[in-house]
Amino acid sequence: MTKVESCIASHYGVGDGYHGRRTASGERFNTHAMTAAHRTRRFGSRVTVTNLANGRSVTVRINDRGPFVRGRCIDLSHAAARAIGMGGLARVTVE
């Protein structure tokens, strides 16, 4: 059974100094890759994130931990956020 979360997503990697730094999984963060940070999902696992405002979805690979802001469940790379038409924050489902 697939666990589905409905929550607020944020994104990181543009102008914040994270591009090129090591992620919690040990790889270098690439803001142009389809990756994301999640608090509990296994590194390397893939999840589908759907923007509830427009129905657009993207599949990302979990390679980092976060977000560490209350009420948010996933931090998308800049490329993944653009793929689902997300500005700053968006209500999404994660499955």
Salt bridges, closest charged atoms under 4 A:
GLU5 OE2 - HIS38 NE2 2.85
GLU5 OE2 - ARG41 NH2 3.23
GLU27 OE1 - ARG61 NH1 2.96
